[in-house]
Amino acid sequence: TGQLLPRSRRVPLDVVVKTAKTEGIGRDAEIVVYCAGPGCPQSVLAAEKLATVGYTNVRVYEGGLQEWAG
């Protein structure tokens, strides 16, 4: 879908770390990742990738767009 949560943007999983670094997002900045809904694993994978390279304030909004639109 073309939906996004307010003040968010779509970043493909394979470039999530590169994007965070390129945009100068601080390692302690609050980052919330989400997917289409609770059955999608992409947000958890994105959070893991970010944490692996040192981002310390990453959270997963597990309900994603499905819950938000609910």
PDB file of N, H, CA, C and O in Angstrom:
ATOM      1  N   THR A   1       0.839  -1.193   0.000  1.00  0.00           N
ATOM      2  CA  THR A   1       0.000   0.000   0.000  1.00  0.00           C
ATOM      3  C   THR A   1       0.871   1.237   0.000  1.00  0.00           C
ATOM      4  O   THR A   1       2.076   1.163   0.238  1.00  0.00           O
ATOM      5  N   GLY A   2       0.254   2.374  -0.268  1.00  0.00           N
ATOM      6  H   GLY A   2      -0.725   2.434  -0.461  1.00  0.00           H
ATOM      7  CA  GLY A   2       0.964   3.633  -0.267  1.00  0.00           C
ATOM      8  C   GLY A   2       0.897   4.331   1.072  1.00  0.00           C
ATOM      9  O   GLY A   2       1.388   5.452   1.210  1.00  0.00           O
ATOM     10  N   GLN A   3       0.297   3.688   2.063  1.00  0.00           N
ATOM     11  H   GLN A   3      -0.101   2.777   1.951  1.00  0.00           H
ATOM     12  CA  GLN A   3       0.145   4.306   3.379  1.00  0.00           C
ATOM     13  C   GLN A   3       1.453   4.376   4.145  1.00  0.00           C
ATOM     14  O   GLN A   3       2.311   3.499   4.033  1.00  0.00           O
ATOM     15  N   LEU A   4       1.586   5.437   4.926  1.00  0.00           N
ATOM     16  H   LEU A   4       0.890   6.148   5.018  1.00  0.00           H
ATOM     17  CA  LEU A   4       2.685   5.565   5.876  1.00  0.00           C
ATOM     18  C   LEU A   4       2.147   6.192   7.142  1.00  0.00           C
ATOM     19  O   LEU A   4       1.178   6.950   7.099  1.00  0.00           O
ATOM     20  N   LEU A   5       2.760   5.888   8.262  1.00  0.00           N
ATOM     21  H   LEU A   5       3.547   5.272   8.297  1.00  0.00           H
ATOM     22  CA  LEU A   5       2.410   6.576   9.497  1.00  0.00           C
ATOM     23  C   LEU A   5       2.897   8.018   9.396  1.00  0.00           C
ATOM     24  O   LEU A   5       3.878   8.286   8.703  1.00  0.00           O
ATOM     25  N   PRO A   6       2.235   8.944  10.070  1.00  0.00           N
ATOM     26  CA  PRO A   6       2.665  10.342  10.023  1.00  0.00           C
ATOM     27  C   PRO A   6       4.141  10.496  10.420  1.00  0.00           C
ATOM     28  O   PRO A   6       4.620   9.846  11.349  1.00  0.00           O
ATOM     29  N   ARG A   7       4.832  11.357   9.708  1.00  0.00           N
ATOM     30  H   ARG A   7       4.443  11.885   8.954  1.00  0.00           H
ATOM     31  CA  ARG A   7       6.246  11.685   9.940  1.00  0.00           C
ATOM     32  C   ARG A   7       7.174  10.479   9.780  1.00  0.00           C
ATOM     33  O   ARG A   7       8.252  10.435  10.373  1.00  0.00           O
ATOM     34  N   SER A   8       6.748   9.505   8.977  1.00  0.00           N
ATOM     35  H   SER A   8       5.872   9.541   8.496  1.00  0.00           H
ATOM     36  CA  SER A   8       7.599   8.352   8.710  1.00  0.00           C
ATOM     37  C   SER A   8       7.873   8.277   7.215  1.00  0.00           C
ATOM     38  O   SER A   8       7.311   9.034   6.423  1.00  0.00           O
ATOM     39  N   ARG A   9       8.732   7.365   6.856  1.00  0.00           N
ATOM     40  H   ARG A   9       9.188   6.750   7.500  1.00  0.00           H
ATOM     41  CA  ARG A   9       8.988   7.144   5.441  1.00  0.00           C
ATOM     42  C   ARG A   9       9.402   5.708   5.212  1.00  0.00           C
ATOM     43  O   ARG A   9       9.832   5.009   6.129  1.00  0.00           O
ATOM     44  N   ARG A  10       9.267   5.292   3.995  1.00  0.00           N
ATOM     45  H   ARG A  10       8.918   5.860   3.250  1.00  0.00           H
ATOM     46  CA  ARG A  10       9.580   3.914   3.627  1.00  0.00           C
ATOM     47  C   ARG A  10      11.078   3.798   3.323  1.00  0.00           C
ATOM     48  O   ARG A  10      11.624   4.545   2.511  1.00  0.00           O
ATOM     49  N   VAL A  11      11.719   2.853   3.988  1.00  0.00           N
ATOM     50  H   VAL A  11      11.275   2.245   4.648  1.00  0.00           H
ATOM     51  CA  VAL A  11      13.132   2.573   3.743  1.00  0.00           C
ATOM     52  C   VAL A  11      13.260   1.058   3.576  1.00  0.00           C
ATOM     53  O   VAL A  11      12.931   0.306   4.494  1.00  0.00           O
ATOM     54  N   PRO A  12      13.729   0.607   2.424  1.00  0.00           N
ATOM     55  CA  PRO A  12      13.892  -0.838   2.216  1.00  0.00           C
ATOM     56  C   PRO A  12      14.857  -1.451   3.222  1.00  0.00           C
ATOM     57  O   PRO A  12      15.837  -0.823   3.623  1.00  0.00           O
ATOM     58  N   LEU A  13      14.571  -2.674   3.620  1.00  0.00           N
ATOM     59  H   LEU A  13      13.775  -3.184   3.294  1.00  0.00           H
ATOM     60  CA  LEU A  13      15.367  -3.375   4.619  1.00  0.00           C
ATOM     61  C   LEU A  13      16.843  -3.437   4.231  1.00  0.00           C
ATOM     62  O   LEU A  13      17.714  -3.287   5.088  1.00  0.00           O
ATOM     63  N   ASP A  14      17.128  -3.654   2.961  1.00  0.00           N
ATOM     64  H   ASP A  14      16.421  -3.776   2.265  1.00  0.00           H
ATOM     65  CA  ASP A  14      18.522  -3.825   2.558  1.00  0.00           C
ATOM     66  C   ASP A  14      19.348  -2.540   2.618  1.00  0.00           C
ATOM     67  O   ASP A  14      20.572  -2.598   2.499  1.00  0.00           O
ATOM     68  N   VAL A  15      18.715  -1.397   2.799  1.00  0.00           N
ATOM     69  H   VAL A  15      17.721  -1.350   2.896  1.00  0.00           H
ATOM     70  CA  VAL A  15      19.467  -0.134   2.908  1.00  0.00           C
ATOM     71  C   VAL A  15      19.159   0.619   4.201  1.00  0.00           C
ATOM     72  O   VAL A  15      19.491   1.799   4.311  1.00  0.00           O
ATOM     73  N   VAL A  16      18.539  -0.025   5.169  1.00  0.00           N
ATOM     74  H   VAL A  16      18.269  -0.984   5.080  1.00  0.00           H
ATOM     75  CA  VAL A  16      18.139   0.675   6.390  1.00  0.00           C
ATOM     76  C   VAL A  16      19.346   1.203   7.164  1.00  0.00           C
ATOM     77  O   VAL A  16      19.308   2.332   7.653  1.00  0.00           O
ATOM     78  N   VAL A  17      20.399   0.424   7.286  1.00  0.00           N
ATOM     79  H   VAL A  17      20.430  -0.493   6.889  1.00  0.00           H
ATOM     80  CA  VAL A  17      21.587   0.888   8.010  1.00  0.00           C
ATOM     81  C   VAL A  17      22.285   1.982   7.215  1.00  0.00           C
ATOM     82  O   VAL A  17      22.659   3.014   7.771  1.00  0.00           O
ATOM     83  N   LYS A  18      22.458   1.761   5.926  1.00  0.00           N
ATOM     84  H   LYS A  18      22.154   0.922   5.474  1.00  0.00           H
ATOM     85  CA  LYS A  18      23.107   2.768   5.079  1.00  0.00           C
ATOM     86  C   LYS A  18      22.348   4.090   5.136  1.00  0.00           C
ATOM     87  O   LYS A  18      22.964   5.153   5.217  1.00  0.00           O
ATOM     88  N   THR A  19      21.028   4.038   5.095  1.00  0.00           N
ATOM     89  H   THR A  19      20.527   3.174   5.029  1.00  0.00           H
ATOM     90  CA  THR A  19      20.212   5.248   5.144  1.00  0.00           C
ATOM     91  C   THR A  19      20.383   5.969   6.474  1.00  0.00           C
ATOM     92  O   THR A  19      20.545   7.189   6.501  1.00  0.00           O
ATOM     93  N   ALA A  20      20.348   5.237   7.563  1.00  0.00           N
ATOM     94  H   ALA A  20      20.216   4.246   7.541  1.00  0.00           H
ATOM     95  CA  ALA A  20      20.514   5.857   8.884  1.00  0.00           C
ATOM     96  C   ALA A  20      21.867   6.551   8.985  1.00  0.00           C
ATOM     97  O   ALA A  20      21.960   7.659   9.512  1.00  0.00           O
ATOM     98  N   LYS A  21      22.905   5.910   8.488  1.00  0.00           N
ATOM     99  H   LYS A  21      22.830   5.009   8.060  1.00  0.00           H
ATOM    100  CA  LYS A  21      24.248   6.496   8.535  1.00  0.00           C
ATOM    101  C   LYS A  21      24.357   7.700   7.608  1.00  0.00           C
ATOM    102  O   LYS A  21      24.870   8.745   8.009  1.00  0.00           O
ATOM    103  N   THR A  22      23.882   7.565   6.377  1.00  0.00           N
ATOM    104  H   THR A  22      23.465   6.717   6.051  1.00  0.00           H
ATOM    105  CA  THR A  22      23.960   8.646   5.388  1.00  0.00           C
ATOM    106  C   THR A  22      23.223   9.891   5.858  1.00  0.00           C
ATOM    107  O   THR A  22      23.667  11.012   5.610  1.00  0.00           O
ATOM    108  N   GLU A  23      22.106   9.695   6.530  1.00  0.00           N
ATOM    109  H   GLU A  23      21.745   8.784   6.731  1.00  0.00           H
ATOM    110  CA  GLU A  23      21.304  10.826   6.983  1.00  0.00           C
ATOM    111  C   GLU A  23      21.774  11.375   8.329  1.00  0.00           C
ATOM    112  O   GLU A  23      21.180  12.313   8.861  1.00  0.00           O
ATOM    113  N   GLY A  24      22.822  10.800   8.867  1.00  0.00           N
ATOM    114  H   GLY A  24      23.304  10.038   8.435  1.00  0.00           H
ATOM    115  CA  GLY A  24      23.397  11.317  10.101  1.00  0.00           C
ATOM    116  C   GLY A  24      22.528  11.125  11.326  1.00  0.00           C
ATOM    117  O   GLY A  24      22.575  11.926  12.259  1.00  0.00           O
ATOM    118  N   ILE A  25      21.731  10.061  11.326  1.00  0.00           N
ATOM    119  H   ILE A  25      21.692   9.410  10.568  1.00  0.00           H
ATOM    120  CA  ILE A  25      20.891   9.782  12.495  1.00  0.00           C
ATOM    121  C   ILE A  25      21.798   9.312  13.625  1.00  0.00           C
ATOM    122  O   ILE A  25      22.556   8.355  13.469  1.00  0.00           O
ATOM    123  N   GLY A  26      21.712   9.991  14.761  1.00  0.00           N
ATOM    124  H   GLY A  26      21.096  10.768  14.888  1.00  0.00           H
ATOM    125  CA  GLY A  26      22.550   9.670  15.909  1.00  0.00           C
ATOM    126  C   GLY A  26      22.297   8.272  16.429  1.00  0.00           C
ATOM    127  O   GLY A  26      21.182   7.757  16.344  1.00  0.00           O
ATOM    128  N   ARG A  27      23.332   7.665  16.965  1.00  0.00           N
ATOM    129  H   ARG A  27      24.237   8.083  17.034  1.00  0.00           H
ATOM    130  CA  ARG A  27      23.225   6.289  17.472  1.00  0.00           C
ATOM    131  C   ARG A  27      22.228   6.168  18.626  1.00  0.00           C
ATOM    132  O   ARG A  27      21.712   5.081  18.886  1.00  0.00           O
ATOM    133  N   ASP A  28      21.956   7.278  19.317  1.00  0.00           N
ATOM    134  H   ASP A  28      22.376   8.160  19.105  1.00  0.00           H
ATOM    135  CA  ASP A  28      20.998   7.238  20.426  1.00  0.00           C
ATOM    136  C   ASP A  28      19.651   7.876  20.066  1.00  0.00           C
ATOM    137  O   ASP A  28      18.796   8.046  20.935  1.00  0.00           O
ATOM    138  N   ALA A  29      19.458   8.226  18.799  1.00  0.00           N
ATOM    139  H   ALA A  29      20.153   8.088  18.093  1.00  0.00           H
ATOM    140  CA  ALA A  29      18.183   8.808  18.358  1.00  0.00           C
ATOM    141  C   ALA A  29      17.076   7.761  18.448  1.00  0.00           C
ATOM    142  O   ALA A  29      17.308   6.572  18.231  1.00  0.00           O
ATOM    143  N   GLU A  30      15.873   8.223  18.771  1.00  0.00           N
ATOM    144  H   GLU A  30      15.685   9.189  18.947  1.00  0.00           H
ATOM    145  CA  GLU A  30      14.749   7.293  18.812  1.00  0.00           C
ATOM    146  C   GLU A  30      14.359   6.920  17.385  1.00  0.00           C
ATOM    147  O   GLU A  30      14.066   7.785  16.561  1.00  0.00           O
ATOM    148  N   ILE A  31      14.359   5.635  17.114  1.00  0.00           N
ATOM    149  H   ILE A  31      14.596   4.932  17.784  1.00  0.00           H
ATOM    150  CA  ILE A  31      13.969   5.102  15.807  1.00  0.00           C
ATOM    151  C   ILE A  31      12.875   4.074  16.055  1.00  0.00           C
ATOM    152  O   ILE A  31      13.049   3.149  16.850  1.00  0.00           O
ATOM    153  N   VAL A  32      11.756   4.238  15.378  1.00  0.00           N
ATOM    154  H   VAL A  32      11.615   4.989  14.733  1.00  0.00           H
ATOM    155  CA  VAL A  32      10.668   3.271  15.471  1.00  0.00           C
ATOM    156  C   VAL A  32      10.478   2.680  14.083  1.00  0.00           C
ATOM    157  O   VAL A  32      10.252   3.409  13.117  1.00  0.00           O
ATOM    158  N   VAL A  33      10.570   1.370  13.988  1.00  0.00           N
ATOM    159  H   VAL A  33      10.754   0.778  14.773  1.00  0.00           H
ATOM    160  CA  VAL A  33      10.398   0.679  12.714  1.00  0.00           C
ATOM    161  C   VAL A  33       9.065  -0.067  12.733  1.00  0.00           C
ATOM    162  O   VAL A  33       8.611  -0.526  13.782  1.00  0.00           O
ATOM    163  N   TYR A  34       8.444  -0.180  11.552  1.00  0.00           N
ATOM    164  H   TYR A  34       8.813   0.193  10.701  1.00  0.00           H
ATOM    165  CA  TYR A  34       7.159  -0.868  11.467  1.00  0.00           C
ATOM    166  C   TYR A  34       6.976  -1.461  10.077  1.00  0.00           C
ATOM    167  O   TYR A  34       7.687  -1.120   9.131  1.00  0.00           O
ATOM    168  N   CYS A  35       6.000  -2.359   9.985  1.00  0.00           N
ATOM    169  H   CYS A  35       5.423  -2.636  10.754  1.00  0.00           H
ATOM    170  CA  CYS A  35       5.652  -3.029   8.726  1.00  0.00           C
ATOM    171  C   CYS A  35       4.165  -2.837   8.444  1.00  0.00           C
ATOM    172  O   CYS A  35       3.498  -1.991   9.039  1.00  0.00           O
ATOM    173  N   ALA A  36       3.682  -3.639   7.531  1.00  0.00           N
ATOM    174  H   ALA A  36       4.224  -4.326   7.048  1.00  0.00           H
ATOM    175  CA  ALA A  36       2.262  -3.599   7.184  1.00  0.00           C
ATOM    176  C   ALA A  36       1.390  -4.086   8.339  1.00  0.00           C
ATOM    177  O   ALA A  36       0.272  -3.604   8.521  1.00  0.00           O
ATOM    178  N   GLY A  37       1.892  -5.025   9.105  1.00  0.00           N
ATOM    179  H   GLY A  37       2.801  -5.416   8.956  1.00  0.00           H
ATOM    180  CA  GLY A  37       1.112  -5.569  10.207  1.00  0.00           C
ATOM    181  C   GLY A  37       1.915  -6.543  11.027  1.00  0.00           C
ATOM    182  O   GLY A  37       3.096  -6.759  10.755  1.00  0.00           O
ATOM    183  N   PRO A  38       1.290  -7.141  12.039  1.00  0.00           N
ATOM    184  CA  PRO A  38       2.008  -8.006  12.971  1.00  0.00           C
ATOM    185  C   PRO A  38       2.576  -9.278  12.344  1.00  0.00           C
ATOM    186  O   PRO A  38       3.469  -9.890  12.932  1.00  0.00           O
ATOM    187  N   GLY A  39       2.103  -9.691  11.196  1.00  0.00           N
ATOM    188  H   GLY A  39       1.378  -9.194  10.719  1.00  0.00           H
ATOM    189  CA  GLY A  39       2.621 -10.902  10.556  1.00  0.00           C
ATOM    190  C   GLY A  39       3.865 -10.671   9.717  1.00  0.00           C
ATOM    191  O   GLY A  39       4.443 -11.629   9.205  1.00  0.00           O
ATOM    192  N   CYS A  40       4.288  -9.437   9.564  1.00  0.00           N
ATOM    193  H   CYS A  40       3.818  -8.658   9.980  1.00  0.00           H
ATOM    194  CA  CYS A  40       5.430  -9.094   8.718  1.00  0.00           C
ATOM    195  C   CYS A  40       6.712  -9.062   9.553  1.00  0.00           C
ATOM    196  O   CYS A  40       6.751  -8.381  10.578  1.00  0.00           O
ATOM    197  N   PRO A  41       7.758  -9.779   9.143  1.00  0.00           N
ATOM    198  CA  PRO A  41       8.995  -9.836   9.921  1.00  0.00           C
ATOM    199  C   PRO A  41       9.979  -8.695   9.639  1.00  0.00           C
ATOM    200  O   PRO A  41      10.987  -8.573  10.335  1.00  0.00           O
ATOM    201  N   GLN A  42       9.709  -7.870   8.646  1.00  0.00           N
ATOM    202  H   GLN A  42       8.890  -7.969   8.081  1.00  0.00           H
ATOM    203  CA  GLN A  42      10.678  -6.871   8.212  1.00  0.00           C
ATOM    204  C   GLN A  42      11.067  -5.866   9.289  1.00  0.00           C
ATOM    205  O   GLN A  42      12.231  -5.476   9.373  1.00  0.00           O
ATOM    206  N   SER A  43      10.112  -5.442  10.114  1.00  0.00           N
ATOM    207  H   SER A  43       9.166  -5.759  10.046  1.00  0.00           H
ATOM    208  CA  SER A  43      10.443  -4.443  11.135  1.00  0.00           C
ATOM    209  C   SER A  43      11.393  -5.008  12.188  1.00  0.00           C
ATOM    210  O   SER A  43      12.308  -4.314  12.629  1.00  0.00           O
ATOM    211  N   VAL A  44      11.188  -6.240  12.586  1.00  0.00           N
ATOM    212  H   VAL A  44      10.444  -6.804  12.227  1.00  0.00           H
ATOM    213  CA  VAL A  44      12.076  -6.874  13.563  1.00  0.00           C
ATOM    214  C   VAL A  44      13.473  -7.017  12.960  1.00  0.00           C
ATOM    215  O   VAL A  44      14.471  -6.776  13.640  1.00  0.00           O
ATOM    216  N   LEU A  45      13.545  -7.403  11.702  1.00  0.00           N
ATOM    217  H   LEU A  45      12.734  -7.598  11.150  1.00  0.00           H
ATOM    218  CA  LEU A  45      14.838  -7.540  11.033  1.00  0.00           C
ATOM    219  C   LEU A  45      15.542  -6.190  10.920  1.00  0.00           C
ATOM    220  O   LEU A  45      16.756  -6.109  11.108  1.00  0.00           O
ATOM    221  N   ALA A  46      14.798  -5.138  10.617  1.00  0.00           N
ATOM    222  H   ALA A  46      13.812  -5.203  10.464  1.00  0.00           H
ATOM    223  CA  ALA A  46      15.382  -3.798  10.529  1.00  0.00           C
ATOM    224  C   ALA A  46      15.933  -3.362  11.875  1.00  0.00           C
ATOM    225  O   ALA A  46      17.036  -2.820  11.949  1.00  0.00           O
ATOM    226  N   ALA A  47      15.174  -3.595  12.941  1.00  0.00           N
ATOM    227  H   ALA A  47      14.278  -4.035  12.881  1.00  0.00           H
ATOM    228  CA  ALA A  47      15.618  -3.236  14.282  1.00  0.00           C
ATOM    229  C   ALA A  47      16.897  -3.993  14.654  1.00  0.00           C
ATOM    230  O   ALA A  47      17.814  -3.419  15.241  1.00  0.00           O
ATOM    231  N   GLU A  48      16.952  -5.261  14.314  1.00  0.00           N
ATOM    232  H   GLU A  48      16.207  -5.727  13.837  1.00  0.00           H
ATOM    233  CA  GLU A  48      18.137  -6.066  14.602  1.00  0.00           C
ATOM    234  C   GLU A  48      19.354  -5.538  13.851  1.00  0.00           C
ATOM    235  O   GLU A  48      20.446  -5.450  14.413  1.00  0.00           O
ATOM    236  N   LYS A  49      19.167  -5.189  12.583  1.00  0.00           N
ATOM    237  H   LYS A  49      18.281  -5.261  12.126  1.00  0.00           H
ATOM    238  CA  LYS A  49      20.274  -4.645  11.784  1.00  0.00           C
ATOM    239  C   LYS A  49      20.796  -3.353  12.399  1.00  0.00           C
ATOM    240  O   LYS A  49      22.007  -3.163  12.517  1.00  0.00           O
ATOM    241  N   LEU A  50      19.891  -2.470  12.787  1.00  0.00           N
ATOM    242  H   LEU A  50      18.907  -2.625  12.691  1.00  0.00           H
ATOM    243  CA  LEU A  50      20.294  -1.195  13.374  1.00  0.00           C
ATOM    244  C   LEU A  50      21.005  -1.402  14.714  1.00  0.00           C
ATOM    245  O   LEU A  50      22.018  -0.757  14.987  1.00  0.00           O
ATOM    246  N   ALA A  51      20.483  -2.285  15.534  1.00  0.00           N
ATOM    247  H   ALA A  51      19.661  -2.809  15.312  1.00  0.00           H
ATOM    248  CA  ALA A  51      21.099  -2.559  16.835  1.00  0.00           C
ATOM    249  C   ALA A  51      22.489  -3.168  16.666  1.00  0.00           C
ATOM    250  O   ALA A  51      23.399  -2.860  17.436  1.00  0.00           O
ATOM    251  N   THR A  52      22.652  -4.015  15.681  1.00  0.00           N
ATOM    252  H   THR A  52      21.913  -4.264  15.056  1.00  0.00           H
ATOM    253  CA  THR A  52      23.933  -4.674  15.440  1.00  0.00           C
ATOM    254  C   THR A  52      25.049  -3.678  15.153  1.00  0.00           C
ATOM    255  O   THR A  52      26.203  -3.921  15.506  1.00  0.00           O
ATOM    256  N   VAL A  53      24.715  -2.558  14.515  1.00  0.00           N
ATOM    257  H   VAL A  53      23.778  -2.360  14.228  1.00  0.00           H
ATOM    258  CA  VAL A  53      25.746  -1.559  14.185  1.00  0.00           C
ATOM    259  C   VAL A  53      25.794  -0.425  15.198  1.00  0.00           C
ATOM    260  O   VAL A  53      26.476   0.576  14.976  1.00  0.00           O
ATOM    261  N   GLY A  54      25.067  -0.575  16.321  1.00  0.00           N
ATOM    262  H   GLY A  54      24.513  -1.388  16.501  1.00  0.00           H
ATOM    263  CA  GLY A  54      25.234   0.369  17.411  1.00  0.00           C
ATOM    264  C   GLY A  54      24.124   1.362  17.677  1.00  0.00           C
ATOM    265  O   GLY A  54      24.285   2.248  18.516  1.00  0.00           O
ATOM    266  N   TYR A  55      23.000   1.242  16.988  1.00  0.00           N
ATOM    267  H   TYR A  55      22.869   0.522  16.306  1.00  0.00           H
ATOM    268  CA  TYR A  55      21.865   2.126  17.309  1.00  0.00           C
ATOM    269  C   TYR A  55      21.207   1.580  18.571  1.00  0.00           C
ATOM    270  O   TYR A  55      20.838   0.407  18.630  1.00  0.00           O
ATOM    271  N   THR A  56      21.064   2.437  19.581  1.00  0.00           N
ATOM    272  H   THR A  56      21.364   3.390  19.533  1.00  0.00           H
ATOM    273  CA  THR A  56      20.697   1.971  20.915  1.00  0.00           C
ATOM    274  C   THR A  56      19.263   2.256  21.326  1.00  0.00           C
ATOM    275  O   THR A  56      18.825   1.797  22.381  1.00  0.00           O
ATOM    276  N   ASN A  57      18.521   3.005  20.514  1.00  0.00           N
ATOM    277  H   ASN A  57      18.877   3.378  19.657  1.00  0.00           H
ATOM    278  CA  ASN A  57      17.161   3.397  20.905  1.00  0.00           C
ATOM    279  C   ASN A  57      16.170   3.036  19.799  1.00  0.00           C
ATOM    280  O   ASN A  57      15.388   3.875  19.351  1.00  0.00           O
ATOM    281  N   VAL A  58      16.216   1.782  19.370  1.00  0.00           N
ATOM    282  H   VAL A  58      16.851   1.100  19.733  1.00  0.00           H
ATOM    283  CA  VAL A  58      15.370   1.299  18.277  1.00  0.00           C
ATOM    284  C   VAL A  58      14.232   0.477  18.866  1.00  0.00           C
ATOM    285  O   VAL A  58      14.452  -0.431  19.668  1.00  0.00           O
ATOM    286  N   ARG A  59      13.010   0.811  18.454  1.00  0.00           N
ATOM    287  H   ARG A  59      12.831   1.548  17.803  1.00  0.00           H
ATOM    288  CA  ARG A  59      11.838   0.060  18.912  1.00  0.00           C
ATOM    289  C   ARG A  59      11.042  -0.418  17.704  1.00  0.00           C
ATOM    290  O   ARG A  59      11.094   0.186  16.632  1.00  0.00           O
ATOM    291  N   VAL A  60      10.311  -1.503  17.891  1.00  0.00           N
ATOM    292  H   VAL A  60      10.269  -1.993  18.762  1.00  0.00           H
ATOM    293  CA  VAL A  60       9.471  -2.067  16.845  1.00  0.00           C
ATOM    294  C   VAL A  60       8.012  -1.808  17.189  1.00  0.00           C
ATOM    295  O   VAL A  60       7.546  -2.175  18.268  1.00  0.00           O
ATOM    296  N   TYR A  61       7.296  -1.173  16.269  1.00  0.00           N
ATOM    297  H   TYR A  61       7.675  -0.875  15.393  1.00  0.00           H
ATOM    298  CA  TYR A  61       5.849  -1.014  16.416  1.00  0.00           C
ATOM    299  C   TYR A  61       5.229  -2.233  15.740  1.00  0.00           C
ATOM    300  O   TYR A  61       4.982  -2.234  14.534  1.00  0.00           O
ATOM    301  N   GLU A  62       4.984  -3.261  16.535  1.00  0.00           N
ATOM    302  H   GLU A  62       5.184  -3.260  17.514  1.00  0.00           H
ATOM    303  CA  GLU A  62       4.596  -4.563  16.008  1.00  0.00           C
ATOM    304  C   GLU A  62       3.250  -4.574  15.298  1.00  0.00           C
ATOM    305  O   GLU A  62       3.055  -5.374  14.384  1.00  0.00           O
ATOM    306  N   GLY A  63       2.322  -3.717  15.687  1.00  0.00           N
ATOM    307  H   GLY A  63       2.480  -3.067  16.430  1.00  0.00           H
ATOM    308  CA  GLY A  63       1.014  -3.680  15.046  1.00  0.00           C
ATOM    309  C   GLY A  63       1.059  -3.088  13.643  1.00  0.00           C
ATOM    310  O   GLY A  63       0.197  -3.378  12.814  1.00  0.00           O
ATOM    311  N   GLY A  64       2.054  -2.266  13.383  1.00  0.00           N
ATOM    312  H   GLY A  64       2.754  -2.029  14.056  1.00  0.00           H
ATOM    313  CA  GLY A  64       2.254  -1.681  12.066  1.00  0.00           C
ATOM    314  C   GLY A  64       1.067  -0.936  11.509  1.00  0.00           C
ATOM    315  O   GLY A  64       0.196  -0.481  12.250  1.00  0.00           O
ATOM    316  N   LEU A  65       1.041  -0.817  10.194  1.00  0.00           N
ATOM    317  H   LEU A  65       1.749  -1.187   9.593  1.00  0.00           H
ATOM    318  CA  LEU A  65      -0.035  -0.089   9.518  1.00  0.00           C
ATOM    319  C   LEU A  65      -1.409  -0.683   9.789  1.00  0.00           C
ATOM    320  O   LEU A  65      -2.395   0.048   9.880  1.00  0.00           O
ATOM    321  N   GLN A  66      -1.480  -1.984   9.917  1.00  0.00           N
ATOM    322  H   GLN A  66      -0.679  -2.578   9.843  1.00  0.00           H
ATOM    323  CA  GLN A  66      -2.762  -2.641  10.172  1.00  0.00           C
ATOM    324  C   GLN A  66      -3.371  -2.137  11.473  1.00  0.00           C
ATOM    325  O   GLN A  66      -4.556  -1.804  11.504  1.00  0.00           O
ATOM    326  N   GLU A  67      -2.598  -2.076  12.534  1.00  0.00           N
ATOM    327  H   GLU A  67      -1.636  -2.347  12.509  1.00  0.00           H
ATOM    328  CA  GLU A  67      -3.108  -1.603  13.823  1.00  0.00           C
ATOM    329  C   GLU A  67      -3.392  -0.104  13.771  1.00  0.00           C
ATOM    330  O   GLU A  67      -4.409   0.358  14.287  1.00  0.00           O
ATOM    331  N   TRP A  68      -2.498   0.644  13.153  1.00  0.00           N
ATOM    332  H   TRP A  68      -1.671   0.269  12.734  1.00  0.00           H
ATOM    333  CA  TRP A  68      -2.647   2.097  13.076  1.00  0.00           C
ATOM    334  C   TRP A  68      -3.956   2.486  12.375  1.00  0.00           C
ATOM    335  O   TRP A  68      -4.670   3.384  12.821  1.00  0.00           O
ATOM    336  N   ALA A  69      -4.247   1.806  11.296  1.00  0.00           N
ATOM    337  H   ALA A  69      -3.667   1.076  10.934  1.00  0.00           H
ATOM    338  CA  ALA A  69      -5.454   2.110  10.506  1.00  0.00           C
ATOM    339  C   ALA A  69      -6.716   1.591  11.185  1.00  0.00           C
ATOM    340  O   ALA A  69      -7.821   2.069  10.925  1.00  0.00           O
ATOM    341  N   GLY A  70      -6.527   0.577  12.083  1.00  0.00           N
ATOM    342  H   GLY A  70      -5.630   0.189  12.295  1.00  0.00           H
ATOM    343  CA  GLY A  70      -7.557  -0.144  12.784  1.00  0.00           C
ATOM    344  C   GLY A  70      -8.784   0.551  13.044  1.00  0.00           C
ATOM    345  O   GLY A  70      -9.700  -0.017  13.640  1.00  0.00           O
TER     346      GLY A  70
END
